[in-house]
Amino acid sequence: MSYTTLTCPSCGADVKQYRNPFPTVDIIIEFDGGIVLIERKNKPFGWALPGGFVDYGESLESAAVREAREETTLEISNLRLLGCYSDPARDNRMHAISTVYIATGQGTPRAADDALNLGIFRLDALPELCFDHASILADYEALKKDER
């Protein structure tokens, strides 16, 4: 069921409260021969792709640019879509649908905002990752092999 029924305290009528997934973005930032990962400051702790929630009134692309800047201080360019990831179990806090982008980073990367730490990793030397980010990066690696 995608909704629950609540009772209006004023009139006693049944009111539907809809439960919808939360839109998020993740960004695979190509930088200095590797990809940028952040170590999360908040639960769930661990390494992850930079990303976060899309604000009301914000496009997915704008959210990707903003989240990249907020968490890594990098400006990104050449933004392109990898895919959308919607498994309801991908985030144990809530049902989140992520639109994942690939971009090129410019600047000096520094951990900021929700990031405790930041690292540049080769695909063959990744740390353990949060959420479904290992699966996302496997899709990215397959795409890169197809492009060669």
N, C-alpha and C positions, 0 to 999 in steps of 0.2 A: 504494500500500500504506500503510495507516495504522499499521503497526507494523514494527519490525525484530526480528530474532531474535538474541539474545545467548546465549552459553554460560555456564551457571552454573559458577563456579570451584570450587565444593565438590563437586558431583555430576556435572558434565558435561552435564546436561540442557539442552535448548533452552528458552529462556524468551522470551516475547514482551514487547517493550518498546513500549507504545502511544504514539503521538504524537497529542496532541490540541491543538486551538487554545486560545489563552489568552483568557479573558474580560476585557474592558476596558469602561470607560465613558468617554464624552465628554459635556461639558455645554455647551450654548449658554446662556450667562448673559446675560440681557437686563438692561442697566444704563444709566441716564442717556441713553436714546435710541439706544443702540448695543448691541453685543455685546462681551463681554470675550474677548480673545485673550491668550495668553502667548507670549513668546519663549522657546524651549526652551534650557535650560542644558546639556543632554546631546544626543548624536547621536540621531536626525538633528536638526541645528540648524535653526532657522527658527521661524515663527509657527504656532501651533496652538490648537485648542480646549483648555481645561483638561480634564484627565482622566487616567486611568491604569488600573492593574491592579486587579481585584477580589481582595480578600484571601479566603483560605479561611475559610468560615463567615460571610461578609459578604453581605448582599443587594445587588443591583445599585443599588437606591435609596440605601442607606447608603453604598455606595462613591462614588456621585455627590456626595452631601453632603460626605463626607470629602475627596475629591479637590478639590472646589471650594474648600473651606476651606483645605486645605494649599497650594494653588498660588496662590490669589488673596486669601486672608484673608476672603472674603465668606461670609456665611451665605446660603443659598438657600431659596426657598419656591416654591410653585406648581409643583412638579416634575411634568412630563408627558413622555410618551414621544414622540420623533420617529420612531425606527425603529432597526433593527439593520443593521449593515454587516459583511459577512462575506467579501468578496473576499480570497482568500488572498494576493494581491499588495498589499493596502492598506498593509502595513507590511513593509518589506524586511528587518527583523530577524527576524521570525517570523510565523506565521499567528495573527493576533489578530482576534477577533470583538468589535466594539464595539456596545454598546447606548447610543444617543445620546438624551439628555434635553434638554429646554428648561426653564429655570428663571428666576426673578426674583432678582436679587442685591440684598442689603442690606449696608450697611456702607461702609467705605473700602477700595477695592481696592488691594492691594499685591502685588508679585511675591514669592513665597516658595517654599520647597522646591525643586522641579525647574524653577521659572520664573526666568529671568534678568531678564526685563522683562515688563511688562504694558501693554496698551493697550485703549482703548475705540474700536471701529471701527463705522462705518456700513456697511451691506451694499454700498453703491456705492463704497466706498473701502477695500477689504480689501487687506492685503499678500499677498505670495505665501505660500501655506500648505503645511505638511507633510502627509504621508499623503494621505488622500482627503478632507481637511476642506473643500476647495473644493466638492466634490460634495455633501457633507453640507449645507453652507451654501446651496447651490443648492436642495436639497430644502426646507430651512427657509424660504427666500425664497418658494418656490412655495406652501408651506403658508400663510404670512402673507398672500400675495395672495388665496388662496382664502377666508381668514377675513374679508377686507374686504367 
